[in-house]
Amino acid sequence: MQKKLQTVQTLLDALPFIKKFQGETFVIKYGGSAQIDENLKQKFAQDILLLYTVGIRPVVVHGGGKRITQILSRLKIDTKFIDGQRVTTEEVMEIVEMVLSGDINKEIVSLLNNHGAKAIGISGKDANFMQARPKDFAKFGYTGVIDRIDPEVIDKLLEENFVPVIAPIAASTEVGHPGFNINADLAASKIAGALKAKKIIFLTDTPGVLDKEGKLISTLTKEKIDLLKKDGTISGGMIPKVDACLEAIEGGVEKAHIIDGRVEHSLLLEIFTSEGIGTQVLGG
């Protein structure tokens, strides 16, 4: 009986958050171990289904850098990185699109559909909803910077109760162009801003942003982030994550979250509990 009462209490604790977020759009950047570990994949799908079932409108944006590197290595195609970004030659771009828009995107769509969500996979090339230009063609090739997002395409899918699953490949305005490889974090932040999403949530392989003692920082603002960058507390791979959070906030998103995707049901713990489990970034 005690266990049953605890279950009821958990549901009651979540109820205010369910009421508050019903009808709101959440953009979720899906990556890291949560996208690779078979058990975590199932938990992620359950989380998305629960959000979908209680009336929250999830939009999933995924990466796939590790699998791209594996396929390139298997095909003996050279790949290199500059400042943490992949140099995307035309040959590499062909593999990037095959892996992201084909392999990974369809795997996630099937996973969500098998759990009962009504998922549909697209890339930025579909209806040209995400257009980009070269970041620096001489240096990065077909790695792009987003110029425009057409939110109407995603809004229509959400209105039809689909869960959009988006591969970060952008279209070009140039006829016959192979498209652009887009950093998934930045694609997620731009999409969230265009949709005026309530939240953007980044699933990572860290608990969140940590201080110099390795303790979780639960809340950050732009001013605090700037200070932590200057003193080296925020460094390396966390810099693009917090930059993506700030870009989303500047685009009109209310809150950005960086959470540990290695924790089972991390999405639900962050969204439906007062304490949360990661770092939230606020405007102001």
SEBA-482194 format. One record per residue: residue number from 0; z, y, x of N, C-alpha, C in turn; residue in one letter. Coordinates in steps of 0.001 Angstrom, whole numbers, plus 500000, padded with zeros to 6 digits. Each point is the difference from the previous one (the first is absolute). Layout:
BEGIN
(node NUM (Z Y X) (Z Y X) (Z Y X) "A")
...
! end
This chain:
BEGIN
(node 0 (500000 498787 500826) (500000 501213 499174) (500000 501267 500862) "M")
(node 1 (500789 499972 501092) (500084 501167 500870) (498635 500356 500584) "Q")
(node 2 (499253 498950 500382) (498669 500220 500563) (499071 500629 498966) "K")
(node 3 (500105 499561 498751) (499181 500554 498931) (500343 501466 499748) "K")
(node 4 (501294 500317 500049) (500428 501391 499823) (499494 500889 501129) "L")
(node 5 (499974 499471 501221) (499471 500755 501137) (498516 500288 499827) "Q")
(node 6 (499280 499006 499448) (498574 500189 499734) (499776 501103 498978) "T")
(node 7 (500816 499981 498947) (499903 501038 498970) (500316 501370 500598) "V")
(node 8 (501035 500071 500844) (500384 501269 500612) (498885 500547 500892) "Q")
(node 9 (499335 499110 500726) (498875 500405 500846) (498886 500618 499159) "T")
(node 10 (499714 499379 498869) (498967 500528 499106) (500402 501359 499428) "L")
(node 11 (501274 500129 499643) (500493 501277 499462) (499961 501097 501052) "L")
(node 12 (500315 499642 501256) (499939 500980 501092) (498570 500495 500218) "D")
(node 13 (499036 499109 499787) (498597 500368 500214) (499417 500798 498838) "A")
(node 14 (500619 499906 498823) (499434 500580 498783) (499715 501506 500104) "L")
(node 15 (500921 500831 500542) (499692 501433 500097) (498761 500287 500839) "P")
(node 16 (499796 499203 501057) (498837 500205 500853) (498721 499560 499281) "F")
(node 17 (500085 498909 499243) (498842 499528 499238) (499581 501062 498987) "I")
(node 18 (500977 500583 499294) (499705 501048 499013) (499412 501242 500673) "K")
(node 19 (500562 500356 501157) (499571 501210 500707) (498561 499892 500504) "K")
(node 20 (499613 498808 500463) (498712 499838 500670) (498907 499425 499105) "F")
(node 21 (500319 499698 498767) (498999 499418 499101) (498818 500951 499853) "Q")
(node 22 (498797 499472 500190) (498786 500814 499898) (499623 500741 501259) "G")
(node 23 (500845 499937 501034) (499717 500695 501260) (499149 499128 500931) "E")
(node 24 (499255 500677 500872) (499159 499317 500982) (500722 499906 501340) "T")
(node 25 (500054 498799 500552) (500561 499761 501331) (498886 499456 500897) "F")
(node 26 (499812 500611 501146) (499050 499475 500993) (500787 499213 501037) "V")
(node 27 (499578 498773 500253) (500721 499118 500919) (499075 499624 501145) "I")
(node 28 (500365 500396 501219) (499248 499571 501187) (500552 498642 500423) "K")
(node 29 (499141 498993 499884) (500374 498607 500238) (499518 499581 501383) "Y")
(node 30 (500950 499683 500875) (499620 499597 501357) (501137 499288 500701) "G")
(node 31 (499810 499714 501282) (501032 499340 500792) (500240 498566 499580) "G")
(node 32 (501226 499529 500240) (500356 498605 499712) (499851 499650 498530) "S")
(node 33 (500230 500968 499115) (499888 499750 498555) (498593 499575 499612) "A")
(node 34 (499021 500360 500840) (498610 499674 499723) (499579 498685 500690) "Q")
(node 35 (500874 499467 500863) (499651 498821 500800) (500840 498781 499640) "I")
(node 36 (501321 500192 499882) (500924 498896 499724) (499793 499481 498570) "D")
(node 37 (499807 498691 499858) (499666 499426 498692) (501103 500219 498963) "E")
(node 38 (501248 499855 500400) (501114 500214 499069) (500065 501463 499565) "N")
(node 39 (499851 500920 500955) (500062 501433 499678) (498826 500424 499120) "L")
(node 40 (498848 499368 500179) (498855 500285 499122) (500352 499726 498541) "K")
(node 41 (500632 498863 499768) (500371 499628 498631) (501021 500981 499429) "Q")
(node 42 (500979 500407 500807) (501020 500947 499542) (499375 501357 499686) "K")
(node 43 (499047 500414 500845) (499296 501267 499764) (499262 499948 498663) "F")
(node 44 (499295 498900 499751) (499263 499859 498744) (500943 500046 498798) "A")
(node 45 (501163 499365 500126) (500992 500042 498917) (500484 501429 499768) "Q")
(node 46 (500218 500743 501088) (500444 501393 499874) (498959 500849 499274) "D")
(node 47 (498727 499845 500401) (498930 500771 499366) (499899 499640 498518) "I")
(node 48 (500116 498714 499691) (499939 499568 498603) (501130 500612 499185) "L")
(node 49 (501205 500047 500576) (501126 500585 499260) (499762 501487 499755) "L")
(node 50 (499543 500734 501027) (499694 501424 499817) (498972 500173 498886) "L")
(node 51 (498956 499202 500066) (498910 500031 499019) (500523 499699 498592) "Y")
(node 52 (500877 499022 499899) (500510 499546 498696) (500892 501047 499345) "T")
(node 53 (500784 500747 500799) (500916 500990 499413) (499336 501374 499808) "V")
(node 54 (498673 500066 500231) (499278 501230 499667) (499759 500952 501149) "G")
(node 55 (500356 499595 501218) (499651 500793 501183) (498572 499641 500390) "I")
(node 56 (499242 500976 500530) (498593 499773 500331) (499834 499879 501523) "R")
(node 57 (500035 498771 500539) (499880 499842 501447) (498545 500059 500469) "P")
(node 58 (499801 500662 501143) (498710 500026 500695) (500270 499482 501404) "V")
(node 59 (499308 498935 500398) (500239 499369 501303) (498891 500397 500966) "V")
(node 60 (500395 500534 501158) (499060 500283 501090) (500403 499114 501174) "V")
(node 61 (499058 499244 500531) (500366 499042 501047) (499264 500276 501307) "H")
(node 62 (500609 499523 501081) (499352 499998 501294) (499518 498598 500328) "G")
(node 63 (499875 499734 501298) (499558 498676 500430) (499595 499975 501462) "G")
(node 64 (500623 500891 500782) (499616 500145 501400) (500130 498731 500821) "G")
(node 65 (501075 499239 499772) (500218 498784 500793) (498904 498979 499745) "K")
(node 66 (499625 499845 498730) (498967 499017 499695) (498639 500456 500526) "R")
(node 67 (499727 501292 499945) (498751 500528 500564) (499925 499667 501490) "I")
(node 68 (501100 500239 500717) (500040 499712 501436) (499789 498512 500271) "T")
(node 69 (500605 499154 499179) (499845 498548 500163) (498538 499582 499826) "Q")
(node 70 (499345 500529 498973) (498603 499631 499741) (499100 500523 501111) "I")
(node 71 (500226 501232 500437) (499195 500568 501095) (500154 499167 501267) "L")
(node 72 (501227 499576 500266) (500258 499168 501182) (499272 498662 499880) "S")
(node 73 (500042 499405 498812) (499338 498713 499780) (498494 500122 500183) "R")
(node 74 (499443 501159 499596) (498556 500228 500124) (499614 500572 501362) "L")
(node 75 (501029 500168 500865) (499787 500550 501354) (499356 501396 499963) "K")
(node 76 (500480 500815 499033) (499574 501400 499894) (501121 500863 500553) "I")
(node 77 (499689 500819 500972) (501020 500853 500620) (500539 501004 498989) "D")
(node 78 (501308 500234 500058) (500616 501034 499163) (501025 500736 500841) "T")
(node 79 (500057 501307 499836) (500985 500777 500765) (500607 501083 499125) "K")
(node 80 (501151 500474 500451) (500752 501012 499263) (500201 501231 500879) "F")
(node 81 (499930 501162 499377) (500329 501267 500663) (501034 500698 499136) "I")
(node 82 (501147 500339 500582) (501087 500665 499257) (500373 499203 498749) "D")
(node 83 (499987 498665 500121) (500413 499146 498892) (498952 499792 498923) "G")
(node 84 (498809 500618 500145) (498943 499849 498997) (498862 499171 500576) "Q")
(node 85 (499475 499087 499176) (498919 499135 500432) (498705 500796 500167) "R")
(node 86 (499293 499756 501097) (498654 500532 500176) (499065 499091 499207) "V")
(node 87 (499279 500571 499031) (499209 499204 499067) (498510 500183 500274) "T")
(node 88 (499442 499096 500805) (498559 499993 500210) (499322 499474 498732) "T")
(node 89 (498674 500079 499963) (499296 499499 498811) (500229 498504 499825) "E")
(node 90 (500036 499260 501116) (500251 498558 499946) (501413 499714 499498) "E")
(node 91 (500962 500771 500494) (501390 499841 499567) (500144 500384 498526) "V")
(node 92 (499290 501063 499574) (500084 500468 498613) (499576 498900 499024) "M")
(node 93 (499005 499235 500379) (499535 498899 499146) (501111 498973 499778) "E")
(node 94 (500742 499702 501065) (501105 499036 499896) (501172 500612 499234) "I")
(node 95 (500296 501282 500261) (501091 500696 499298) (499786 499930 498492) "V")
(node 96 (498771 500303 499559) (499730 499980 498552) (500075 498579 499449) "E")
(node 97 (499489 499043 500757) (500041 498610 499556) (501442 499531 499812) "M")
(node 98 (500873 500350 500938) (501393 499544 499949) (500790 500764 498935) "V")
(node 99 (499877 501334 499999) (500812 500806 499078) (499514 499885 498549) "L")
(node 100 (498709 500287 499778) (499485 500016 498629) (499777 498601 499453) "S")
(node 101 (499739 499045 500892) (499749 498640 499559) (501233 499133 500074) "G")
(node 102 (500294 499528 501175) (501056 499014 500222) (501360 500451 499461) "D")
(node 103 (500551 501060 500558) (501376 500398 499670) (500104 500539 498576) "I")
(node 104 (499084 500859 499614) (500070 500606 498672) (499986 498940 498906) "N")
(node 105 (499086 499056 500124) (499887 498976 498959) (501203 499049 500010) "K")
(node 106 (500573 499775 501181) (501208 499171 500088) (501156 500646 499238) "E")
(node 107 (500180 501325 500174) (501087 500710 499314) (499753 500028 498494) "I")
(node 108 (498748 500259 499602) (499650 500020 498579) (500304 498650 499353) "V")
(node 109 (499596 498914 500665) (500263 498656 499468) (501493 499731 499900) "S")
(node 110 (500745 500416 501025) (501445 499813 500010) (500647 500682 498795) "L")
(node 111 (499643 501260 499761) (500592 500742 498884) (499567 499426 498652) "L")
(node 112 (498721 499643 499893) (499516 499427 498742) (500665 498662 499699) "N")
(node 113 (500215 499205 501031) (500650 498697 499800) (501440 500144 499532) "N")
(node 114 (500627 501142 500300) (501368 500248 499549) (500045 500699 498636) "H")
(node 115 (498831 500371 499470) (499980 500566 498647) (499668 501464 499909) "G")
(node 116 (499785 500664 501137) (499563 501402 499951) (498487 500026 499790) "A")
(node 117 (499492 501123 499537) (498561 500147 499741) (499420 500854 501126) "K")
(node 118 (499764 499359 501152) (499603 500728 501204) (498484 500019 500160) "A")
(node 119 (499516 501081 500627) (498570 500120 500298) (499859 500640 501380) "I")
(node 120 (499101 499448 500810) (499839 500482 501365) (498821 500938 500151) "G")
(node 121 (500217 501097 500727) (498923 500955 500281) (500174 500542 501420) "I")
(node 122 (498974 500656 500489) (500121 500778 501231) (499578 501428 499685) "S")
(node 123 (500167 500887 500952) (499619 501398 499790) (498523 500203 499770) "G")
(node 124 (499203 498977 500302) (498555 500078 499755) (499669 499852 498520) "K")
(node 125 (500871 499335 499248) (499738 499798 498577) (500046 501333 499268) "D")
(node 126 (498888 500316 499352) (499834 501288 499308) (500207 501186 500944) "A")
(node 127 (499905 499724 501324) (500204 501057 501012) (501308 500757 499787) "N")
(node 128 (501044 499281 499563) (501227 500736 499646) (500746 500512 501227) "F")
(node 129 (499718 499424 501174) (500627 500491 501237) (498894 500294 501012) "M")
(node 130 (499827 501261 500339) (498964 500392 500950) (500641 500541 501270) "Q")
(node 131 (499334 499744 501127) (500565 500387 501291) (498924 500527 500943) "A")
(node 132 (500468 500512 501123) (499137 500456 501093) (500543 499396 501291) "R")
(node 133 (499250 500046 501094) (500497 499408 501244) (501243 500728 500521) "P")
(node 134 (500958 499239 500481) (501164 500601 500664) (499551 500693 501285) "K")
(node 135 (499237 499299 500777) (499366 500509 501219) (499026 498906 500412) "D")
(node 136 (498736 500141 499559) (499066 498869 500123) (499822 499549 501450) "F")
(node 137 (499931 500945 500909) (499804 499638 501407) (501157 499160 500533) "A")
(node 138 (501181 500240 499468) (501211 499321 500492) (500365 498779 499156) "K")
(node 139 (499910 500129 498668) (500511 498962 499097) (498912 499283 499191) "F")
(node 140 (498761 500443 500092) (498948 499348 499225) (500187 500192 498510) "G")
(node 141 (500004 498885 499252) (500059 500057 498543) (501432 499995 499467) "Y")
(node 142 (500943 500436 500789) (501355 500273 499499) (499964 501390 499362) "T")
(node 143 (500444 500086 498744) (499797 501235 499256) (501247 500745 499598) "G")
(node 144 (499771 501215 499541) (501033 500874 499421) (499563 500305 498569) "V")
(node 145 (500901 499825 499051) (499647 500166 498583) (499749 501467 499664) "I")
(node 146 (498869 500249 499349) (499645 501341 499535) (500322 500188 498526) "D")
(node 147 (499792 498923 499208) (500121 500161 498547) (500426 498694 499347) "R")
(node 148 (500902 500124 499047) (500392 498870 499143) (499703 500397 498555) "I")
(node 149 (499303 499113 499278) (499758 500228 498573) (501026 499180 499212) "D")
(node 150 (501076 500630 499514) (501064 499241 499325) (499576 499406 498675) "P")
(node 151 (498903 500498 499414) (499587 499544 498669) (499706 498501 499994) "E")
(node 152 (499429 499497 501099) (499659 498579 500086) (501256 499140 499865) "V")
(node 153 (501056 500369 500755) (501258 499229 499956) (500715 500227 498679) "I")
(node 154 (499984 501237 499524) (500651 500305 498718) (499431 499146 498864) "D")
(node 155 (498686 499814 499996) (499374 499203 498939) (500425 498541 500081) "K")
(node 156 (500119 499489 501228) (500475 498618 500166) (501443 499871 499509) "L")
(node 157 (500832 500990 500318) (501394 499967 499561) (500104 500096 498479) "L")
(node 158 (499142 500819 499418) (500003 500131 498530) (499636 498681 499315) "E")
(node 159 (499205 499185 500692) (499610 498690 499462) (500986 498905 500416) "E")
(node 160 (501144 500425 500518) (501092 499088 500392) (499643 499068 501151) "N")
(node 161 (499100 500440 500875) (499735 499260 501224) (500976 500444 501092) "F")
(node 162 (500256 499108 500957) (500681 500359 501243) (498907 500146 501058) "V")
(node 163 (499638 501228 500390) (498971 500163 501028) (500521 499545 501364) "P")
(node 164 (499189 499203 500698) (500314 499560 501361) (498898 500567 500882) "V")
(node 165 (500362 500930 500891) (498997 500827 500677) (499910 499671 501489) "I")
(node 166 (498781 499685 500441) (499714 499813 501421) (499624 501355 500590) "A")
(node 167 (500582 500377 501159) (499781 501339 500549) (498671 500150 500756) "P")
(node 168 (498924 499815 499254) (498645 500253 500501) (499450 501166 499186) "I")
(node 169 (499521 501041 500686) (499509 501192 499297) (498483 500085 500068) "A")
(node 170 (499432 500669 499010) (498557 500231 499944) (499649 501244 500810) "A")
(node 171 (498720 500088 500332) (499450 501198 500635) (499026 500651 499027) "S")
(node 172 (499750 501266 500178) (498995 500681 499179) (498588 499692 500505) "T")
(node 173 (499920 499369 501154) (498714 499686 500641) (499432 498694 499446) "E")
(node 174 (498762 500010 499577) (499350 498807 499451) (499859 498936 501084) "V")
(node 175 (500359 498743 499664) (499861 498907 500951) (501107 499919 501033) "G")
(node 176 (501001 500836 499886) (501120 500017 500953) (500895 498784 499772) "H")
(node 177 (500516 499357 501062) (500843 498806 499805) (501390 500285 499449) "P")
(node 178 (500382 501265 499922) (501341 500340 499516) (500973 500217 501137) "G")
(node 179 (501246 500291 499635) (501014 500335 500996) (501231 499111 499871) "F")
(node 180 (500541 499645 501137) (501274 499296 500099) (501103 501057 499951) "N")
(node 181 (500908 499889 499039) (501046 501008 499801) (501373 499383 500267) "I")
(node 182 (500850 500737 500700) (501383 499563 500180) (500639 499803 498623) "N")
(node 183 (500568 498809 499760) (500496 499655 498660) (501164 500887 499563) "A")
(node 184 (500866 500397 500934) (501116 500886 499651) (499484 501341 499491) "D")
(node 185 (499008 500544 500716) (499465 501308 499611) (499178 499899 498720) "L")
(node 186 (499299 498872 499824) (499274 499789 498740) (500979 499969 498837) "A")
(node 187 (501116 499294 500173) (501011 499906 498936) (500562 501369 499661) "A")
(node 188 (500291 500813 501023) (500593 501322 499738) (499010 500917 499289) "S")
(node 189 (498725 499940 500382) (498980 500830 499343) (499793 499567 498548) "K")
(node 190 (499976 498683 499787) (499831 499484 498637) (501196 500389 499132) "I")
(node 191 (501208 499879 500553) (501209 500370 499249) (499978 501471 499615) "A")
(node 192 (499591 500850 500931) (499921 501435 499712) (498974 500301 498918) "G")
(node 193 (498839 499354 500098) (498942 500234 499010) (500416 499543 498607) "A")
(node 194 (500776 498911 499938) (500459 499473 498711) (501240 500722 499477) "L")
(node 195 (500580 500880 500830) (501283 500639 499681) (501048 498929 499662) "K")
(node 196 (500050 498993 500854) (500907 498873 499796) (501451 500456 500073) "A")
(node 197 (500865 499286 499301) (501433 500285 500043) (500573 499629 501369) "K")
(node 198 (499554 498850 500507) (500502 499502 501281) (498872 499378 500811) "K")
(node 199 (500178 500033 501323) (499213 499173 500885) (500987 499198 500842) "I")
(node 200 (499738 498715 500144) (500932 499103 500691) (499243 499247 501078) "I")
(node 201 (500476 500110 501236) (499380 499319 501135) (500830 498775 500360) "F")
(node 202 (499405 498816 499901) (500667 498775 500450) (499717 499815 501487) "L")
(node 203 (501057 499918 500798) (499867 499924 501454) (500818 498822 500525) "T")
(node 204 (499999 499878 501318) (500810 498952 500650) (501235 500593 500673) "D")
(node 205 (500492 501113 499457) (501258 500591 500458) (500818 500372 498764) "T")
(node 206 (501332 500145 500138) (500830 500361 498840) (499671 501375 499419) "P")
(node 207 (499336 500849 500781) (499714 501383 499625) (500007 500832 501268) "G")
(node 208 (500325 501284 499866) (500137 500853 501185) (501426 499856 500527) "V")
(node 209 (500118 499721 501295) (501305 499751 500607) (500395 501160 500921) "L")
(node 210 (501314 500241 500097) (500479 501023 500936) (500106 499394 501401) "D")
(node 211 (500502 500782 500945) (500047 499534 501397) (500945 498820 500198) "K")
(node 212 (500918 499797 499063) (500916 498853 500073) (499448 498788 499245) "E")
(node 213 (498787 500151 499466) (499388 498895 499274) (500471 499873 498562) "G")
(node 214 (500671 501049 499479) (500467 499971 498614) (498968 500644 499075) "K")
(node 215 (499916 499466 498790) (499018 500484 499035) (500304 501427 499563) "L")
(node 216 (498982 500842 499988) (500091 501344 499425) (499484 499899 498576) "I")
(node 217 (500853 500224 499023) (499622 499725 498610) (499114 501084 499389) "S")
(node 218 (500166 501270 500441) (499238 501101 499405) (499508 500958 501079) "T")
(node 219 (498739 500429 499879) (499414 500944 500951) (499234 501092 499259) "L")
(node 220 (499924 501154 500638) (499130 501086 499549) (499057 500344 501157) "T")
(node 221 (499027 500851 499743) (499053 500392 501047) (500718 500628 501187) "K")
(node 222 (500971 500871 499709) (500727 500674 501076) (500731 498989 500882) "E")
(node 223 (500642 499033 499367) (500737 498975 500752) (499037 499128 500797) "K")
(node 224 (498857 499661 499411) (499001 499198 500704) (499504 500730 501242) "I")
(node 225 (499734 501295 499867) (499531 500794 501151) (501027 499968 501136) "D")
(node 226 (501276 500114 499651) (501062 499963 501015) (500072 498626 500669) "L")
(node 227 (499877 498933 499194) (500105 498645 500541) (498785 499630 500849) "L")
(node 228 (498863 500607 499698) (498821 499796 500858) (500213 500687 501351) "K")
(node 229 (500544 501206 499941) (500201 500770 501240) (500979 499319 500942) "K")
(node 230 (501058 499395 499442) (500996 499375 500890) (499691 498529 500294) "D")
(node 231 (498838 499525 499493) (499573 498640 500333) (500573 498904 499129) "G")
(node 232 (500801 500372 498995) (500552 498982 499102) (498882 499322 499210) "T")
(node 233 (499076 500817 499495) (498800 499459 499345) (498883 499999 501022) "I")
(node 234 (499498 498810 500322) (498978 499883 501032) (499102 498803 499714) "S")
(node 235 (498975 499840 500811) (499126 498826 499916) (499376 499829 498629) "G")
(node 236 (500028 498753 499512) (499342 499663 498749) (500638 500602 498766) "G")
(node 237 (501234 500526 500127) (500646 500615 498847) (499425 501395 499726) "M")
(node 238 (499415 500638 501006) (499458 501354 499808) (498910 500025 498928) "I")
(node 239 (498971 499129 500080) (498997 500045 498922) (500552 499652 498627) "P")
(node 240 (501066 499177 499956) (500608 499656 498707) (500644 501239 499365) "K")
(node 241 (500811 500723 500781) (500652 501184 499423) (498984 501103 499724) "V")
(node 242 (498947 500081 500825) (498948 500984 499742) (499295 499694 498681) "D")
(node 243 (499766 498719 499740) (499380 499601 498729) (500919 500335 498826) "A")
(node 244 (501315 499802 500190) (500979 500379 498962) (499920 501493 499706) "C")
(node 245 (499985 500815 501063) (499972 501454 499822) (498702 500455 499341) "L")
(node 246 (498890 499368 500390) (498722 500360 499388) (500015 499706 498501) "E")
(node 247 (500598 498882 499626) (500095 499657 498577) (500862 501012 499250) "A")
(node 248 (501140 500373 500595) (500896 500986 499377) (499272 501332 499824) "I")
(node 249 (499291 500413 501045) (499242 501263 499932) (498897 499926 498947) "E")
(node 250 (499529 498779 499735) (498953 499818 498991) (500522 499942 498574) "G")
(node 251 (501325 500054 499832) (500574 500036 498657) (500802 498777 499605) "G")
(node 252 (500141 499020 500908) (500813 498820 499706) (501478 500387 500077) "V")
(node 253 (500803 499502 499073) (501405 500421 499936) (500834 499449 501151) "E")
(node 254 (499844 498690 500291) (500779 499372 501072) (499149 498987 500731) "K")
(node 255 (500239 499895 501307) (499367 498959 500812) (501102 499112 500573) "A")
(node 256 (499712 498722 500111) (501006 499035 500463) (499411 499124 501108) "H")
(node 257 (500794 499745 501018) (499652 499027 501037) (501038 498898 499913) "I")
(node 258 (499552 498773 499671) (500956 498916 499773) (499609 498752 500795) "I")
(node 259 (500944 499090 500096) (499822 498781 500788) (499353 498915 499140) "D")
(node 260 (498711 499765 500230) (499287 498992 499239) (500401 498575 500343) "G")
(node 261 (500819 499826 501042) (500485 498662 500366) (501153 499562 499106) "R")
(node 262 (500550 500931 499235) (501101 499685 499075) (499399 499567 498666) "V")
(node 263 (500422 498854 499507) (499490 499519 498716) (500315 500995 498882) "E")
(node 264 (499002 500273 499175) (500129 500919 498858) (500414 501411 500428) "H")
(node 265 (499513 500396 501179) (500359 501336 500511) (499546 501116 499062) "S")
(node 266 (498879 499826 499352) (499522 501029 499061) (500992 500226 498867) "L")
(node 267 (500467 498910 499416) (500941 500118 498876) (501329 500587 500457) "L")
(node 268 (500448 499597 501176) (501269 500527 500526) (499914 501503 500263) "L")
(node 269 (498848 500466 500433) (499840 501429 500277) (499865 500813 498723) "E")
(node 270 (499277 499461 499041) (499670 500763 498786) (501097 499960 498945) "I")
(node 271 (500646 498837 499846) (500896 499801 498868) (501479 499972 500357) "F")
(node 272 (500363 500459 501203) (501421 500124 500347) (500279 501417 500487) "T")
(node 273 (501225 500462 499793) (500370 501359 500405) (499958 500172 501513) "S")
(node 274 (500423 498961 500730) (500099 500105 501456) (498642 499860 500682) "E")
(node 275 (499089 499167 499433) (498753 499707 500675) (500253 499207 501269) "G")
(node 276 (498930 499717 500746) (500190 499243 501247) (499312 500642 501199) "I")
(node 277 (499198 501050 499761) (499234 500586 501103) (500246 501489 500161) "G")
(node 278 (499007 500665 500540) (500029 501455 500195) (499129 500679 498968) "T")
(node 279 (500556 501004 499318) (499189 500791 499066) (499734 501366 500597) "Q")
(node 280 (498774 500491 499806) (499604 501313 500495) (499799 500907 498796) "V")
(node 281 (500697 501134 500027) (499969 500948 498883) (499254 501276 500388) "L")
(node 282 (499508 500702 499003) (499415 501306 500261) (501084 501035 500240) "G")
(node 283 (499589 501141 500533) (500971 501081 500201) (500684 499966 501328) "G")
! end
